[in-house]
Amino acid sequence: MSHTGSVPGYQSYLRSEQTRDCRIILDNYWQGLLVAQMSRDLIDVLNGKPMSLARSCIDDLLTPIAYRDGIGLMVAAYHRLDERSSEYDLSEDAFNTLGYKFLRKDKLDEAIQFFQWAIERYPRSANTFDSLGEAYRTAGRNAEPVESYRQALKLDPQSKSAKDALSALMAGT
């Protein structure tokens, strides 16, 4: 069982496992996905596993900049991140989650940028190319998704989503 709750500035997270372990985290300084990571870290400690320090989500840094200041300053903030990159979760999943978050909000340029960053960091992942193809396709950039899906299939010839998308693009649908 898991449940989150929040109001501006405050956040809560409850997770209970079948093992009867339960974590409740209350946060009065909105930390986004960091709170969920803290929950996973706590269960590791309870089960005798080594604890890793939770890192802030890149979403918490870049999303407010994108909405307040635009994509140009978001890109600049990302490029300044190198000196503090160890403080943030820069996993493939973090980029993918954030790219789709922007895609659902019709912030297509921002979504494409996150998927491009994911490819820079994870060039051997078929999923990063598949996600970028989807963003290009949603943006109506018809030539670019074909190449993204082809690259996804080079990396994972069994990718059903890349195969289906490429077939649809070739059929003109």
N, C-alpha and C positions, 0 to 999 in steps of 0.2 A: 504494500500500500504506500502510496506517495501522494502528497498534496502540497501545493504551493499557495501562497497568498501574498498580496502586496497592496499597498497604497503608496502614492508618491513619497519617496524617502524611506519607506519601511518595507521589509520583506520577511517572510517566514517560509520555512521548509520543514516538512515532516516526512519521514520515511521509516517504515517498519518492515522488517524482513520476516520471512518464514521462520528464521532462527530465533525470533522474538527479540532481536536487537532493534532498538528504536533510537532515532536521532531526531531532536527538535532543535532547529537553529532559528534564532530571532536576530534580525539585523536591522539596526536603525541608520544604516548608511548604505543604501541600495548597492549591492555588489553583483547583481545579475547572476550569471551562471557560476560565479565563484562560490556561491552558497551551496549549490548542488555538489560541486567538487569537494567542498569542505565536508559534506555529508559522507561522500565516498571515502575520503581520507579517514574520517572518524571510525568508520566500520573496519577499515584496514587495521587501525590501531587496536580496536576491540578484539580483532581476530589474530593479533600477534604479527601482523605484517609490517614491514617498514613503512613509515609515513613519508610521503613526498609533500613538499610545500605546495599548497594550492596557488595557482597563478590566476591573475585577473583575466577576464575574457577580453579579447580584442574588440568585441562588440561594445563593451562599456567605454572604451576609449574612442573608437572611430564613429559609431553611430551618431552620438550627439553632434560631432563636428560636421558630419555629412548633412544632417538636417538643419543645423544652425548656420553653417558657413559654406556649404556646398562641397562638391566632389574635389575641387582643386585643393582646398585646404585639408580635406580628408586624406588625399594622396600624399600631401606634404607631411602630415602627421605620421603616416605609415612609414615614410622614408626616414623620418627622424627616430623611428622606433629602434633602430639597430643597437644603440647604446643601452637600451632598456629592454631588449627583446626577451630576456630570461624572466622578466616579471609577468609576461603575458602568455596565455595559451595560444600558440600559433600552430596548433595541430591542423591536419587536413580537415577534420570534422568541424573545427571552429570556423575555418574559412568557408566551408560548404554551408554550414548552418547560417552564417551571416549572409552569404550570397543569396540563398533562398529567401531569407527574411526580406532583403531588399527587392528581390524579384516579385514576391507576393504583394509588396507595396507599390509596384510599378515604378520603382527607382532603378530602371534598367541599366543605366550607365554605371551606377554604383555596384549593382549585382555583377555585371560583366567584369568590373575592376577586381572584385574579390575573387571571382573564379580565375582570372588571369594570375593573380597573386598566388592562388593555390597551385596553379600549374608551375609557376616559377619555383615554388618550394617543394612540390611533389610531382616532378615531371614523369615519373613512372607509374602514376595512378590513372587508370582508365576512368575512374569516377570523376576526376577533376576535369578531364576533357569532355566527358558526357554532360556534366553540369554546365560548362561553358557553352557547349552546343545548344543546350536548352535555353540559356539566356540569350544567345544570339538569335535563335529561332523566335523567341518571344518578342525580341526587339525588331523583328522583321528584317534582319540582316542576313539575307538568304544565302550568300556565298560562304560566309564564315562558318555556319553550323556544319556544313558538309565536311569541311576539313577537321573540325573538332571531333565529329563522330567517327571519321575514318581513323584518326589518331587513337581514339578510345578503343576501337576494334583492333588496331595493331597491338595495343597493350593487353587487351582482353577480348580475344576472338569470340568468346561466348556471351558477351554483353548483349542481353536481349533488348534493353532500352536503346542502346546505340544502334543495333540492327534495325529495330522498328522505326526509330526516328530517321535514319538514313533512307530506309525504304520509302517512308512517307515523303521525304524531301525529293527523292528521285522521281516519285510519282506525281509530284507537284501538289500534294495535299498538305 
